[in-house]
């Protein structure tokens, strides 16, 4: 269960994942050891992952989103295979007309073509819908949890 202290820690780390635990502790009125233990617990439970994000488009890379429809295998089995591809950085099972959502980054168009070939040859993949990003206005962030129903980052 996530409590108000956990929410406070996550709120601070979503602003800057490199914030020193001493600064987090000072802002929340607790000890550095408590922050360190809480962050470790949140990471081990899968509730928190601290990463560096960059905009691949500013680096000249191809950023792509893919919707996959599966046939003859379970979506979970195909998703596990897709997660092993090095250019794929996000894999999620979906409900609706598509079974799997992917995000990928390729250094150039040739690598994107290779990625699409690799995906289409995987057992269970029956259809691939490609969305090529042209411009990025908002980056992936857990900050959306602040207004979500359920266990939000901030107290409701």
Secondary structure, 3 states (H helix, E strand, C coil): CCCHHHHHHHHHHHHCCCCCHHHHHHHHCCCHHHHHHHHHHHHHHCCCCCCCCCCHHHHCCEEEEEEEEECCCCHHHHHHHHHCCCCEEEEEECCCCCCEEEEEEECCHHHHHHHHHHHHHCCCEEEEEEEECCCCCCCCCHHHHHHCCCCCCCCC
